[in-house]
Amino acid sequence: MQKNSHRRYRHLFVSLLALLLLTALTGCQLGDKVEGLLGPEADPIVAGEDIDAKLETKYGRTQLSGDEQVLYDALYTAVASRQDEVRIKGDITAEELERVYRYYFSDSPEHFWIEGYRYVTRTESGRVKKVLLDYSGTRGEIEAQSSQLQQKLEELDSQMQGQPGDFERSVFVSDYLSATLQYDTEQAAGADAYTAYGALVQGQAVCQGYAKAAQLLFQQAGMECLYVRGESRGERHGWNIVKLEGAYYHLDPTWNDIQFESSEQEQGVRNHTYQNITTADILRDHQIDDSENYPLPDCSEQALNYYVKNGLQAADFEQIADRAAEVAAQNIAAGEDYLELRFGSKEQALELVESRNAMGRLLGDINYRLYDVQLSYAYSYYLNEEQSTVQIYFQRAES
């Protein structure tokens, strides 16, 4: 079983084209800071937004200092109100601008309308004089789209706040995206597929859109969530790191959304293989591109891993046989006819699902716990060999 689509990823960076001014820029007084926005000040796209408070929550901003942090603030403020330009008086190089923009972009899924930037340099020093920001639409168009997104965020945030804790909130985000998103194989949503707007409002996204939507939902709930760039399964890929109960975990909402090739469902089947895992685990089938990310936090805690938290991880089936039957019965009673397990190796997972005796025992134990329904002894499964997880799909017996 696999996702019957190709994951695609792209940077929203416009080429770093230095637009050299034709007129001489001699006699420019270089200062030590970003001057701010050109043109008349405008209100934020999101009415009443406290930009200063938002800036204090941004992880990438904390990785910068001095002129770079001031430039980050100016970029964020400019995009938040759809200003066209930022003028720089400080000694900022094109490389520094690229890094600051990358950190800003990684931090800011709420700014779905930013498409990239260009810049103008000084003729004498080659330092950046002005940043020109590129957007996906007019202010009126962006305000209308933002209003749609805010309405969706308010609806989902009330559900997020109703969850008992960070673990449950993380599962809610992953499950919601899996249940409502269609992977945009045909690029039907265009550039929107790379954004939280495309994911949450239009219901179509590629991996970047999945990750940006997850990031925005966590941030809306006051939880720290980062965007990570890298590769997986031979393609460019994006996913998240989320902070839960004081510890950081990797979360890949795209790969948590799987689908049978023969399934008639348009949406994927939710899975939790990549739900709150360590860096060591994510590196089994992902590669982190250090050159494209800000310094990432350590992810070594396992307490809120999906399988650990639910008692569904063990070296072999014997260690969790009773717990597996108990959870499967609970799932089936709730209308979810599947069970997820994680083992010490893919061989241990296969030893369960390919053994008539082991599966017969599991199915018998599940049926013993059920009242209104019974399972047949037919089943299918999805095995993730790299992560040693298996998801078993049960079939109900005909009444």
C-alpha positions as a Python dict, from the first residue, in 0.01 Angstrom:
ca = {
    (1, 'M'): (0, 0, 0),
    (2, 'Q'): (138, 340, -88),
    (3, 'K'): (37, 691, -173),
    (4, 'N'): (-41, 682, -541),
    (5, 'S'): (118, 1017, -613),
    (6, 'H'): (451, 1189, -640),
    (7, 'R'): (547, 1429, -363),
    (8, 'R'): (673, 1755, -492),
    (9, 'Y'): (843, 2042, -319),
    (10, 'R'): (964, 2377, -421),
    (11, 'H'): (1115, 2687, -270),
    (12, 'L'): (913, 3000, -296),
    (13, 'F'): (1229, 3200, -351),
    (14, 'V'): (1245, 3415, -660),
    (15, 'S'): (1596, 3400, -808),
    (16, 'L'): (1838, 3623, -625),
    (17, 'L'): (1857, 3875, -907),
    (18, 'A'): (2044, 4191, -823),
    (19, 'L'): (1860, 4476, -991),
    (20, 'L'): (2145, 4721, -1036),
    (21, 'L'): (2033, 5082, -1051),
    (22, 'L'): (2135, 5266, -1365),
    (23, 'T'): (2184, 5593, -1184),
    (24, 'A'): (2485, 5641, -958),
    (25, 'L'): (2423, 5572, -592),
    (26, 'T'): (2731, 5751, -468),
    (27, 'G'): (2723, 5951, -150),
    (28, 'C'): (2486, 5710, 28),
    (29, 'Q'): (2521, 5735, 403),
    (30, 'L'): (2545, 5377, 540),
    (31, 'G'): (2382, 5334, 877),
    (32, 'D'): (2371, 5035, 1110),
    (33, 'K'): (2009, 4926, 1085),
    (34, 'V'): (1714, 4854, 863),
    (35, 'E'): (1533, 5178, 799),
    (36, 'G'): (1188, 5025, 755),
    (37, 'L'): (912, 5034, 501),
    (38, 'L'): (886, 5253, 198),
    (39, 'G'): (560, 5423, 116),
    (40, 'P'): (265, 5493, 343),
    (41, 'E'): (213, 5253, 630),
    (42, 'A'): (-77, 5010, 591),
    (43, 'D'): (-285, 4809, 834),
    (44, 'P'): (-212, 4436, 867),
    (45, 'I'): (-398, 4205, 633),
    (46, 'V'): (-543, 4033, 941),
    (47, 'A'): (-738, 4310, 1115),
    (48, 'G'): (-623, 4379, 1469),
    (49, 'E'): (-319, 4153, 1445),
    (50, 'D'): (-52, 4221, 1709),
    (51, 'I'): (260, 4192, 1497),
    (52, 'D'): (503, 4254, 1783),
    (53, 'A'): (348, 3970, 1983),
    (54, 'K'): (368, 3740, 1681),
    (55, 'L'): (736, 3819, 1633),
    (56, 'E'): (814, 3715, 1990),
    (57, 'T'): (692, 3361, 1915),
    (58, 'K'): (905, 3299, 1605),
    (59, 'Y'): (1177, 3035, 1643),
    (60, 'G'): (1385, 3142, 1345),
    (61, 'R'): (1398, 3497, 1475),
    (62, 'T'): (1564, 3374, 1795),
    (63, 'Q'): (1844, 3227, 1581),
    (64, 'L'): (1934, 3574, 1451),
    (65, 'S'): (2078, 3883, 1616),
    (66, 'G'): (2168, 4243, 1541),
    (67, 'D'): (2092, 4375, 1193),
    (68, 'E'): (1966, 4034, 1077),
    (69, 'Q'): (1697, 4021, 1346),
    (70, 'V'): (1595, 4379, 1265),
    (71, 'L'): (1569, 4285, 898),
    (72, 'Y'): (1359, 3980, 992),
    (73, 'D'): (1119, 4208, 1181),
    (74, 'A'): (1097, 4449, 888),
    (75, 'L'): (1027, 4169, 640),
    (76, 'Y'): (759, 4017, 863),
    (77, 'T'): (593, 4354, 921),
    (78, 'A'): (605, 4443, 552),
    (79, 'V'): (449, 4116, 437),
    (80, 'A'): (187, 4124, 714),
    (81, 'S'): (54, 4449, 568),
    (82, 'R'): (143, 4372, 204),
    (83, 'Q'): (398, 4648, 169),
    (84, 'D'): (598, 4632, -152),
    (85, 'E'): (944, 4733, -32),
    (86, 'V'): (1184, 4740, 258),
    (87, 'R'): (1475, 4987, 249),
    (88, 'I'): (1800, 4888, 416),
    (89, 'K'): (2057, 5132, 551),
    (90, 'G'): (2270, 4868, 719),
    (91, 'D'): (2557, 4657, 591),
    (92, 'I'): (2350, 4358, 468),
    (93, 'T'): (2488, 4120, 205),
    (94, 'A'): (2280, 3922, -42),
    (95, 'E'): (2375, 3604, 144),
    (96, 'E'): (2255, 3749, 475),
    (97, 'L'): (1929, 3859, 314),
    (98, 'E'): (1876, 3509, 173),
    (99, 'R'): (1929, 3355, 518),
    (100, 'V'): (1697, 3601, 694),
    (101, 'Y'): (1425, 3553, 434),
    (102, 'R'): (1458, 3175, 459),
    (103, 'Y'): (1422, 3189, 837),
    (104, 'Y'): (1126, 3424, 808),
    (105, 'F'): (957, 3208, 544),
    (106, 'S'): (1009, 2890, 748),
    (107, 'D'): (849, 3060, 1050),
    (108, 'S'): (546, 3217, 883),
    (109, 'P'): (280, 2985, 735),
    (110, 'E'): (21, 3256, 799),
    (111, 'H'): (176, 3466, 517),
    (112, 'F'): (54, 3240, 237),
    (113, 'W'): (53, 3530, -10),
    (114, 'I'): (432, 3587, -16),
    (115, 'E'): (591, 3440, -330),
    (116, 'G'): (947, 3561, -297),
    (117, 'Y'): (1165, 3868, -324),
    (118, 'R'): (1410, 4059, -539),
    (119, 'Y'): (1668, 4309, -425),
    (120, 'V'): (1859, 4618, -533),
    (121, 'T'): (2227, 4660, -444),
    (122, 'R'): (2449, 4961, -400),
    (123, 'T'): (2687, 5017, -691),
    (124, 'E'): (2993, 5083, -474),
    (125, 'S'): (2968, 4821, -200),
    (126, 'G'): (2744, 4558, -353),
    (127, 'R'): (2545, 4555, -30),
    (128, 'V'): (2165, 4531, -38),
    (129, 'K'): (1989, 4867, -57),
    (130, 'K'): (1627, 4765, -107),
    (131, 'V'): (1417, 4448, -92),
    (132, 'L'): (1122, 4417, -333),
    (133, 'L'): (853, 4175, -220),
    (134, 'D'): (643, 3966, -459),
    (135, 'Y'): (286, 3860, -376),
    (136, 'S'): (27, 3623, -516),
    (137, 'G'): (-251, 3882, -551),
    (138, 'T'): (-381, 4229, -481),
    (139, 'R'): (-447, 4344, -127),
    (140, 'G'): (-820, 4297, -178),
    (141, 'E'): (-774, 3941, -305),
    (142, 'I'): (-541, 3854, -19),
    (143, 'E'): (-777, 4002, 240),
    (144, 'A'): (-1063, 3789, 107),
    (145, 'Q'): (-852, 3472, 116),
    (146, 'S'): (-717, 3557, 459),
    (147, 'S'): (-1070, 3601, 590),
    (148, 'Q'): (-1154, 3250, 468),
    (149, 'L'): (-845, 3108, 632),
    (150, 'Q'): (-907, 3287, 961),
    (151, 'Q'): (-1259, 3151, 975),
    (152, 'K'): (-1125, 2797, 928),
    (153, 'L'): (-855, 2852, 1189),
    (154, 'E'): (-1104, 2972, 1448),
    (155, 'E'): (-1320, 2667, 1385),
    (156, 'L'): (-1029, 2426, 1419),
    (157, 'D'): (-868, 2606, 1711),
    (158, 'S'): (-1179, 2552, 1920),
    (159, 'Q'): (-1142, 2179, 1851),
    (160, 'M'): (-770, 2193, 1927),
    (161, 'Q'): (-832, 2361, 2261),
    (162, 'G'): (-1086, 2092, 2344),
    (163, 'Q'): (-815, 1825, 2334),
    (164, 'P'): (-687, 1716, 2679),
    (165, 'G'): (-315, 1770, 2610),
    (166, 'D'): (-30, 1829, 2367),
    (167, 'F'): (-19, 1467, 2253),
    (168, 'E'): (-388, 1465, 2165),
    (169, 'R'): (-353, 1799, 1986),
    (170, 'S'): (-69, 1662, 1774),
    (171, 'V'): (-277, 1358, 1675),
    (172, 'F'): (-577, 1581, 1601),
    (173, 'V'): (-371, 1791, 1358),
    (174, 'S'): (-231, 1489, 1174),
    (175, 'D'): (-566, 1309, 1160),
    (176, 'Y'): (-753, 1618, 1044),
    (177, 'L'): (-515, 1678, 755),
    (178, 'S'): (-526, 1312, 656),
    (179, 'A'): (-907, 1311, 662),
    (180, 'T'): (-963, 1636, 473),
    (181, 'L'): (-670, 1681, 233),
    (182, 'Q'): (-626, 1543, -114),
    (183, 'Y'): (-267, 1526, -232),
    (184, 'D'): (-252, 1758, -532),
    (185, 'T'): (-103, 1516, -782),
    (186, 'E'): (-236, 1707, -1082),
    (187, 'Q'): (-128, 2049, -954),
    (188, 'A'): (-494, 2157, -968),
    (189, 'A'): (-448, 2414, -693),
    (190, 'G'): (-139, 2566, -855),
    (191, 'A'): (86, 2762, -621),
    (192, 'D'): (-179, 2747, -347),
    (193, 'A'): (-97, 2376, -302),
    (194, 'Y'): (227, 2484, -134),
    (195, 'T'): (48, 2694, 126),
    (196, 'A'): (-163, 2658, 439),
    (197, 'Y'): (-443, 2836, 252),
    (198, 'G'): (-448, 2572, -20),
    (199, 'A'): (-452, 2295, 239),
    (200, 'L'): (-703, 2429, 488),
    (201, 'V'): (-940, 2623, 261),
    (202, 'Q'): (-916, 2447, -75),
    (203, 'G'): (-844, 2099, 61),
    (204, 'Q'): (-556, 2032, -179),
    (205, 'A'): (-185, 2040, -104),
    (206, 'V'): (158, 1894, -167),
    (207, 'C'): (401, 1817, 115),
    (208, 'Q'): (490, 2180, 176),
    (209, 'G'): (120, 2266, 204),
    (210, 'Y'): (60, 1979, 449),
    (211, 'A'): (349, 2093, 667),
    (212, 'K'): (259, 2462, 649),
    (213, 'A'): (-101, 2382, 747),
    (214, 'A'): (15, 2172, 1042),
    (215, 'Q'): (254, 2447, 1148),
    (216, 'L'): (-19, 2710, 1135),
    (217, 'L'): (-265, 2498, 1335),
    (218, 'F'): (-8, 2440, 1608),
    (219, 'Q'): (94, 2806, 1615),
    (220, 'Q'): (-270, 2914, 1631),
    (221, 'A'): (-302, 2696, 1943),
    (222, 'G'): (4, 2862, 2099),
    (223, 'M'): (234, 2566, 2033),
    (224, 'E'): (581, 2594, 1882),
    (225, 'C'): (612, 2424, 1543),
    (226, 'L'): (893, 2445, 1287),
    (227, 'Y'): (912, 2379, 916),
    (228, 'V'): (1189, 2142, 805),
    (229, 'R'): (1336, 2111, 454),
    (230, 'G'): (1503, 1800, 317),
    (231, 'E'): (1443, 1489, 110),
    (232, 'S'): (1247, 1167, 146),
    (233, 'R'): (1196, 875, -89),
    (234, 'G'): (1417, 1034, -349),
    (235, 'E'): (1235, 1368, -370),
    (236, 'R'): (1243, 1711, -214),
    (237, 'H'): (1026, 1710, 96),
    (238, 'G'): (904, 1925, 383),
    (239, 'W'): (776, 1827, 729),
    (240, 'N'): (759, 1959, 1086),
    (241, 'I'): (919, 1963, 1426),
    (242, 'V'): (668, 2031, 1704),
    (243, 'K'): (726, 2106, 2072),
    (244, 'L'): (509, 1890, 2300),
    (245, 'E'): (525, 1914, 2678),
    (246, 'G'): (865, 2082, 2661),
    (247, 'A'): (1031, 1836, 2418),
    (248, 'Y'): (1072, 1847, 2041),
    (249, 'Y'): (950, 1576, 1802),
    (250, 'H'): (948, 1525, 1426),
    (251, 'L'): (605, 1500, 1264),
    (252, 'D'): (548, 1429, 895),
    (253, 'P'): (178, 1491, 818),
    (254, 'T'): (220, 1405, 450),
    (255, 'W'): (361, 1056, 507),
    (256, 'N'): (102, 1001, 780),
    (257, 'D'): (-158, 1019, 500),
    (258, 'I'): (-153, 691, 307),
    (259, 'Q'): (-384, 527, 56),
    (260, 'F'): (-437, 187, -104),
    (261, 'E'): (-361, 194, -476),
    (262, 'S'): (-692, 21, -541),
    (263, 'S'): (-891, 231, -296),
    (264, 'E'): (-1185, 427, -431),
    (265, 'Q'): (-1137, 689, -161),
    (266, 'E'): (-1008, 1024, -276),
    (267, 'Q'): (-864, 1108, 65),
    (268, 'G'): (-592, 903, 230),
    (269, 'V'): (-605, 669, 524),
    (270, 'R'): (-468, 813, 845),
    (271, 'N'): (-156, 656, 985),
    (272, 'H'): (79, 752, 1269),
    (273, 'T'): (417, 613, 1165),
    (274, 'Y'): (565, 964, 1167),
    (275, 'Q'): (374, 1091, 1471),
    (276, 'N'): (618, 1247, 1715),
    (277, 'I'): (940, 1061, 1638),
    (278, 'T'): (1307, 1123, 1712),
    (279, 'T'): (1571, 1260, 1478),
    (280, 'A'): (1732, 915, 1470),
    (281, 'D'): (1401, 767, 1353),
    (282, 'I'): (1322, 1034, 1094),
    (283, 'L'): (1667, 986, 942),
    (284, 'R'): (1579, 626, 857),
    (285, 'D'): (1400, 751, 546),
    (286, 'H'): (1442, 1130, 546),
    (287, 'Q'): (1747, 1349, 488),
    (288, 'I'): (1764, 1690, 657),
    (289, 'D'): (1923, 1963, 445),
    (290, 'D'): (2127, 2159, 697),
    (291, 'S'): (2206, 2429, 441),
    (292, 'E'): (1836, 2513, 398),
    (293, 'N'): (1719, 2504, 761),
    (294, 'Y'): (1783, 2717, 1062),
    (295, 'P'): (1962, 2531, 1345),
    (296, 'L'): (1714, 2261, 1446),
    (297, 'P'): (1652, 2155, 1806),
    (298, 'D'): (1742, 1813, 1939),
    (299, 'C'): (1463, 1555, 1903),
    (300, 'S'): (1554, 1258, 2120),
    (301, 'E'): (1255, 1219, 2354),
    (302, 'Q'): (1018, 928, 2293),
    (303, 'A'): (752, 971, 2563),
    (304, 'L'): (492, 1120, 2326),
    (305, 'N'): (568, 899, 2029),
    (306, 'Y'): (234, 761, 1909),
    (307, 'Y'): (324, 395, 1966),
    (308, 'V'): (506, 450, 2293),
    (309, 'K'): (227, 666, 2435),
    (310, 'N'): (-37, 406, 2341),
    (311, 'G'): (162, 103, 2452),
    (312, 'L'): (180, -32, 2096),
    (313, 'Q'): (558, -58, 2054),
    (314, 'A'): (765, -364, 2142),
    (315, 'A'): (1053, -579, 2022),
    (316, 'D'): (809, -856, 1928),
    (317, 'F'): (435, -930, 1931),
    (318, 'E'): (435, -1142, 2250),
    (319, 'Q'): (521, -834, 2455),
    (320, 'I'): (210, -642, 2343),
    (321, 'A'): (-36, -915, 2239),
    (322, 'D'): (-297, -833, 2505),
    (323, 'R'): (-261, -459, 2459),
    (324, 'A'): (-291, -494, 2081),
    (325, 'A'): (-619, -688, 2110),
    (326, 'E'): (-754, -437, 2361),
    (327, 'V'): (-678, -134, 2143),
    (328, 'A'): (-805, -305, 1828),
    (329, 'A'): (-1136, -385, 2000),
    (330, 'Q'): (-1167, -24, 2115),
    (331, 'N'): (-1096, 100, 1761),
    (332, 'I'): (-1350, -134, 1605),
    (333, 'A'): (-1616, -38, 1858),
    (334, 'A'): (-1555, 323, 1753),
    (335, 'G'): (-1596, 232, 1385),
    (336, 'E'): (-1225, 229, 1302),
    (337, 'D'): (-1140, -121, 1182),
    (338, 'Y'): (-764, -111, 1204),
    (339, 'L'): (-469, -150, 1441),
    (340, 'E'): (-125, 11, 1429),
    (341, 'L'): (186, -146, 1585),
    (342, 'R'): (558, -75, 1589),
    (343, 'F'): (828, -337, 1630),
    (344, 'G'): (1202, -357, 1676),
    (345, 'S'): (1249, -461, 1314),
    (346, 'K'): (1051, -514, 995),
    (347, 'E'): (1112, -887, 1036),
    (348, 'Q'): (921, -884, 1365),
    (349, 'A'): (633, -700, 1200),
    (350, 'L'): (621, -950, 916),
    (351, 'E'): (639, -1237, 1161),
    (352, 'L'): (302, -1123, 1296),
    (353, 'V'): (110, -1043, 979),
    (354, 'E'): (239, -1340, 781),
    (355, 'S'): (179, -1596, 1056),
    (356, 'R'): (-158, -1775, 1056),
    (357, 'N'): (-113, -1871, 1419),
    (358, 'A'): (-21, -1523, 1541),
    (359, 'M'): (-294, -1347, 1344),
    (360, 'G'): (-548, -1616, 1437),
    (361, 'R'): (-467, -1555, 1801),
    (362, 'L'): (-495, -1176, 1760),
    (363, 'L'): (-828, -1197, 1576),
    (364, 'G'): (-965, -1444, 1827),
    (365, 'D'): (-865, -1218, 2118),
    (366, 'I'): (-1027, -919, 1949),
    (367, 'N'): (-1352, -1107, 1885),
    (368, 'Y'): (-1357, -1217, 2248),
    (369, 'R'): (-1363, -849, 2350),
    (370, 'L'): (-1632, -745, 2100),
    (371, 'Y'): (-2008, -762, 2155),
    (372, 'D'): (-2209, -619, 1866),
    (373, 'V'): (-1975, -717, 1582),
    (374, 'Q'): (-1733, -994, 1496),
    (375, 'L'): (-1434, -999, 1265),
    (376, 'S'): (-1375, -1243, 984),
    (377, 'Y'): (-1034, -1404, 955),
    (378, 'A'): (-950, -1201, 646),
    (379, 'Y'): (-735, -891, 672),
    (380, 'S'): (-489, -671, 484),
    (381, 'Y'): (-196, -467, 605),
    (382, 'Y'): (43, -182, 527),
    (383, 'L'): (407, -229, 627),
    (384, 'N'): (656, 56, 653),
    (385, 'E'): (984, -130, 631),
    (386, 'E'): (1209, 164, 723),
    (387, 'Q'): (1015, 249, 1038),
    (388, 'S'): (913, -111, 1129),
    (389, 'T'): (547, -15, 1166),
    (390, 'V'): (248, -215, 1048),
    (391, 'Q'): (-115, -112, 1010),
    (392, 'I'): (-361, -402, 999),
    (393, 'Y'): (-702, -354, 837),
    (394, 'F'): (-975, -591, 959),
    (395, 'Q'): (-1287, -714, 784),
    (396, 'R'): (-1614, -762, 968),
    (397, 'A'): (-1786, -1097, 946),
    (398, 'E'): (-2114, -1102, 756),
    (399, 'S'): (-2409, -1100, 995),
}
